[in-house]
Amino acid sequence: MGNSLKGLVFNIQRFSIHDGPGIRTTVFMKGCPLRCRWCSNPESWNPYPEIMTYDIKCIKCGKCAEICPEEAITINQRGRKLNRAKCTLCLKCAEVCPTGALSISGKYLTIGEIVKEVESDKLFYQNSGGGVTISGGEPLSQWEFVHQLLRECKQKGLHTALDTCGYALWEAMEKVLEYTDLVLFDIKHMDSSQHRKGTGKSNSLILENARKAAAKTKVWLRFPLIPGYNDSEGNIKGVAELGGGLEVEKVSLLPYHEWGKAKYEKLGRRYPFKNTQPPSDERVQEVQKIMEGMGLKVTIGN
């Protein structure tokens, strides 16, 4: 295997308390087959490094425009403008930007580099029952790398978790589960046509993989609660019935939020879910009670 194998990562978040038990380090892999309309990490979608803009940091020094081989950047009194249609993602502009007004989302890292970062907080894992979580994007989009990364983490004595949407070949997931202690399995909608409307894909493969995964390892279902999309009583009960049938350890309710909204502008994209408001605390607790009434353990946020 060797620690020279590289994977594309867009963030490593230390001291995470929302991605599994205890204090954890979450490794976010880049690339995802779904396009969830409410996604708070749109920088995770594409399987290659991208440019994110932070206009407030721009000092109009002109270095980015000077180095751009496509002349995709212009500077005037109003600021810097990036023509993404002309941009070829050579990334030279971000490399010379002195303030971070242009930054690169996505970096190729070796398994050794990631494990070194993860191991630096091993004491916190031991004291809290935590460990490492591989998330995304969809980590199974880079399943061979993730398989080897999790194997290395297990050899270091770390608790491992996989956060997945489940849209992947079972053969890939099965290999990754060899070194996975816990699966955080996202369920967006029980109806296939509605799932396709919200994510771009059917849920048939996802539900099939959820059943297979639950037969092999411990599973938490994660249910993003999206007002007006998947919060009907029928769908809520459908998710609960799935959880009960799979005998999952618990269901995690993840209320919709707008924290990732600004990222779309930084990527030059339109936010597709702008007219939706987060659910009230009362509504979230109501959904929790419905699921608990069907015999499930239900938590909010993790």
Secondary structure, DSSP 4 states (H G I P E B T S, - for coil): --TT-EEEEEEEEEEESSSSSSSEEEEEE---S---TT-S-GGGSSSS-EEEE-GGG-----HHHHH-TT--EEEETTEEEE-TTT-----HHHHH-SSSSEEEE-EEEEHHHHHHHHHTTHHHHHHHT-EEEEESS-GGGGHHHHHHHHHHHHHTT-EEEEEE---S-HHHHHHHHTT-SEEEEE---SSHHHHHHHHSS-SHHHHHHHHHHHTTSEEEEEEEE-TTTT-SHHHHHHHHHHHHHHT-SEEEEEE---TTHHHHHHTT---TTTTPPPPPHHHHHHHHHHHHTTT--EEE--
